[in-house]
Amino acid sequence: MHLRRDIRIMNCRETRALFSEFYDGELNQEIAQAVKGHLAECQECREEFKNLKKSLKILKKLKILEAPRNYVNLKQKH
């Protein structure tokens, strides 16, 4: 990551490493702006981030199942 006129410029590797924190809104404003800037310029990263958001949306819809009370016993039998 380097600075250009007080604006952070990020490469693809740096941007992708921050996708989760960016999605969750956990980045400080400066870094979030750098990620947004990269996504605006890089179609490949923009597509990857779009796919991540789709995947997370699907995962949030999944029902959480509880393991059966005898799960440990069942697992030990196999």
N, C-alpha and C positions, 0 to 999 in steps of 0.2 A: 504494500500500500504506500502510495506517495502523495505528496501535496502538490497542488497546482492552484495558485492564487487562492490560498486558504480553503480549497476544496479537496477533500480526500478522493483519490482515484483508486479504485480497487480492481484487482484482476479476477478472473473467474474462480480460481481456487479459493481466494480469500472470501469472495462473495458467497460461494456455495457453503463454505464452512460456517457461515453465519445465518443460513436460511432458517434454522429452527428458532434461534433467538429473535430474528427479525419477525417471523410469523407470530411469535408469542408477545411481541412488543417489548422485549427485554433489553434492546440496545439503546445506548444513549443517542441523543438527537444527531450528533455529528456522524456517528457510524451508520445509523439508520438512513441518513441522507445519502451517504456514500453507497450503501446497498441499493437504494432507490435509483440513484444515478446510474449505477452499473446495469441494473435491470432495464432501465430506459434505453440503454445503448446496445445491450447484448441480447439478441434474440434467443440464443441457445440457453443462457441462464434464465431468461424470462420464461421459456417453455418448461425448463426443469422446475422452477419455482411454482409455476401453474400446476404442474403434475403433482408436486408435493402437497399443495393446497387441496387438490382433488382427493388425494389419498387420505389426508387427514380428515377431510369432511366425511368420507366413507367410513373411516375407522370410528369416528365419533358417533355414527349411527348404529354401530354394532352393539348388540346387547351383551352386557357383562353377565357371564354365567358363573354360578358358584359350583365348586367341585362337590361331588357327593360326600357325605359325611365319612364314608368308608373308603375314600380315595386312596389313602396311604395303604390300606390293606389290599385293595384291588391292584395297586401298582406293584406291591411286593409279590403277588402271586404270579406276575408275568415276568 
